[in-house]
């Protein structure tokens, strides 16, 4: 009998989390606030991208190809501004 109660609570908890708790892994507090403000449904929150991250991916890096090499300083500085360590 106690296992049926435990199973019932487990099933209820699974559906409650799936339908009412959004995925916030890897988001800052400001991005979580934006998620709630945008009223994203929880089952689509794992694929949702905040505006700040979608703008960064759309930015183009200025590359000069005069001597056959790209401008490495622009790509490493953009990586550093995104929180990634610069590679040597």
C-alpha positions in Angstrom: 0.0 0.0 0.0 2.8 2.4 0.9 4.5 1.7 -2.5 1.3 2.8 -4.3 1.2 6.1 -2.4 4.9 6.6 -3.2 4.4 5.8 -6.9 1.4 8.2 -7.0 3.5 11.0 -5.5 6.4 10.2 -7.9 4.2 10.3 -11.0 2.5 13.5 -9.8 5.9 15.1 -9.1 7.2 14.1 -12.6 4.3 15.8 -14.4 4.3 18.8 -12.1 8.0 19.5 -12.8 7.6 18.9 -16.5 4.6 21.2 -16.9 5.3 23.9 -14.3 9.1 24.3 -13.7 11.1 25.9 -16.5 14.7 24.8 -17.3 17.1 27.5 -16.0 20.4 25.6 -16.2 23.1 27.9 -17.4 21.1 31.1 -17.2 22.0 34.2 -15.2 19.4 35.8 -12.9 18.7 38.5 -15.5 18.1 35.8 -18.2 15.8 33.9 -15.8 13.9 37.1 -15.3 13.6 37.6 -19.1 12.4 34.0 -19.3 9.5 34.7 -16.9 8.8 38.0 -18.5 8.5 36.4 -22.0 6.1 33.9 -20.5 7.8 30.9 -22.0 6.0 27.6 -21.4 8.2 25.3 -19.3 8.3 22.4 -21.8 9.8 24.8 -24.4 12.2 26.5 -22.0 15.2 24.2 -22.7 15.4 25.5 -26.3 14.7 29.2 -25.4 17.5 31.6 -26.0 17.7 35.0 -24.3 18.0 38.1 -26.4 21.5 38.8 -25.1 22.8 35.4 -26.3 21.0 35.5 -29.6 22.4 38.9 -30.4 26.0 37.7 -29.7 25.6 34.8 -32.1 24.4 37.1 -34.8 27.3 39.6 -34.5 29.8 39.3 -37.3 33.5 39.4 -36.6 35.5 41.8 -38.8 38.0 39.7 -40.8 40.6 41.2 -43.1 41.9 38.8 -45.7 44.6 41.1 -47.4 47.6 38.9 -46.6 45.7 35.5 -46.4 45.3 35.6 -42.7 42.2 36.6 -40.7 42.4 39.2 -38.0 42.9 36.9 -35.0 42.7 39.7 -32.4 39.0 40.3 -33.2 38.0 36.7 -32.7 40.0 36.2 -29.5 38.7 39.4 -28.0 35.1 38.4 -28.8 35.8 35.0 -27.2 37.2 36.7 -24.1 34.2 39.0 -23.9 31.9 35.9 -24.0 33.6 34.5 -20.9 35.8 32.1 -22.8 39.5 32.0 -22.2 41.6 33.3 -25.0 43.6 30.5 -26.8 47.2 31.0 -27.6 
